[in-house]
Amino acid sequence: MLEAAELFWISTVRADGRPHVTPVVAVWADDAVCFSTGADEQKGVNLSGNPNVVLTTGCAGWDHGLDVVVEGEAVQVTDEDSLRRIAAAFTTKWEGRWQFEARDGGFHHPGGGMAMVFAVKPVKVFAHAKGDPFGATTHRF
């Protein structure tokens, strides 16, 4: 489910303690959920002060599908080899629609702009099955 998910919702914490939730496109690479953000975007600002996050993915249906919740710490990735692997995962998963150049400690977009890259290695994962039967499970790493 984590490898196939196209969209995640990330919850971060603002400096004043209020939550911030926004969608992110992410990939599974190096045993982590990986995403990018600009330093001036709200999630980027929040992560500079508090790396604890919750990522959720699933479907909006009540009686079908699976919802997954990942708790962990977002760690900025700056290692060039790791960035290249994560960029390749984006290119592969999205069939070339998401392409990044990995250099200078981040992702550079075609046409300009630099983004920080974060990896969230799961600490705790909740999976909620919907339908018949309903079910839930928790896994701690």
C-alpha positions as a printed Julia matrix, in Angstrom:
141×3 Matrix{Float64}:
   0.0    0.0     0.0
   2.75   2.49    0.88
   4.61   1.79   -2.36
   1.49   2.13   -4.53
  -0.1    5.2    -2.88
  -0.16   8.21   -5.18
  -1.11  10.79   -2.58
  -0.4   11.17    1.11
  -1.65  13.75    3.58
   1.12  15.0     5.86
   0.42  16.46    9.29
   3.11  18.74   10.72
   3.18  21.05   13.73
   3.43  24.84   13.48
   5.69  26.81   15.85
   2.64  27.81   17.93
   1.56  24.16   18.29
  -1.3   24.24   15.8
  -1.47  21.37   13.31
  -0.99  21.82    9.59
  -2.23  19.22    7.1
  -1.52  19.23    3.36
  -1.3   16.69    0.53
   2.08  15.5    -0.74
   3.22  13.26   -3.56
   5.63  10.71   -2.15
   7.51   7.52   -2.97
   8.72   4.55   -0.96
  12.54   4.43   -1.15
  15.31   3.35    1.21
  12.69   1.89    3.63
  11.01   5.27    4.05
   8.22   7.45    2.69
  10.07  10.23    0.82
   8.75  13.62   -0.3
  10.02  17.06   -1.16
   9.03  20.58   -0.18
  10.27  24.11   -0.55
  11.96  25.67    2.47
   9.37  28.48    2.47
   6.32  26.2     2.2
   4.42  25.82    5.48
   5.38  22.15    5.89
   9.03  23.01    5.25
   8.92  25.78    7.85
   7.19  23.47   10.33
   9.69  20.65    9.8
  12.59  22.99   10.58
  11.22  23.33   14.11
   9.57  19.95   14.73
  10.36  16.86   12.62
   7.51  14.71   14.0
   4.91  13.9    11.33
   1.95  11.72   10.54
   1.4   10.6     6.94
  -1.95   9.14    5.91
  -3.11   7.51    2.72
  -6.06   5.43    1.61
  -9.47   6.05    0.13
 -12.48   8.12    1.12
 -14.96   5.24    0.91
 -16.65   3.96    4.06
 -17.12   0.3     3.21
 -14.16  -0.57    0.99
 -10.42  -0.12    0.8
  -7.6    0.31    3.24
  -6.39   3.39    5.09
  -2.82   3.57    6.39
  -1.35   5.93    8.99
   2.44   6.27    9.33
   4.02   7.96   12.34
   7.66   8.99   12.29
  10.27  11.7    12.1
  10.96  13.53    8.85
  14.73  13.58    8.34
  16.16  15.81    5.64
  18.07  13.85    2.99
  21.17  15.59    1.63
  23.38  12.65    0.66
  23.79  12.69   -3.13
  23.5    8.89   -3.56
  20.31   8.77   -1.5
  18.87  11.74   -3.38
  19.59  10.03   -6.72
  17.82   6.84   -5.56
  14.8    8.82   -4.38
  14.7   10.85   -7.62
  14.85   7.6    -9.61
  11.95   6.22   -7.53
   9.86   9.29   -8.45
  10.71   8.92  -12.14
   9.87   5.2   -12.15
   6.67   5.41  -10.11
   5.29   8.32  -12.09
   6.46   7.05  -15.49
   8.6   10.12  -16.07
   6.01  12.73  -15.02
   8.01  13.62  -11.89
  11.68  14.13  -12.66
  14.17  15.74  -10.36
  17.87  16.48  -10.62
  19.57  15.48   -7.37
  22.37  17.89   -6.5
  23.54  20.38   -3.89
  21.69  18.55   -1.12
  18.21  18.61   -2.66
  16.01  18.27   -5.73
  16.2   20.78   -8.55
  13.16  21.11  -10.75
  13.41  21.52  -14.51
  12.99  25.23  -15.16
  14.38  26.26  -11.77
  13.63  25.93   -8.11
  15.15  23.82   -5.37
  13.33  21.6    -2.88
  14.41  19.93    0.32
  13.88  16.16    0.44
  12.68  14.32    3.53
  12.49  10.65    4.45
  10.11   9.29    7.08
  11.09   5.86    8.37
   7.99   4.47   10.03
   8.03   4.22   13.82
   4.41   3.08   14.05
   1.96   2.13   11.28
  -1.8    1.7    11.64
  -3.8   -0.03    8.91
  -7.58   0.2     8.87
  -9.5   -2.23    6.63
 -13.0   -1.13    5.64
 -15.89  -3.3     4.59
 -16.79  -6.8     5.63
 -14.95  -7.45    7.83
 -13.71  -4.18    9.28
 -10.35  -4.47   10.97
  -7.35  -2.62   12.31
  -3.75  -3.48   13.03
  -0.75  -1.68   14.49
   2.93  -2.34   13.79
   5.79  -0.77   15.7
   9.29  -0.73   14.22
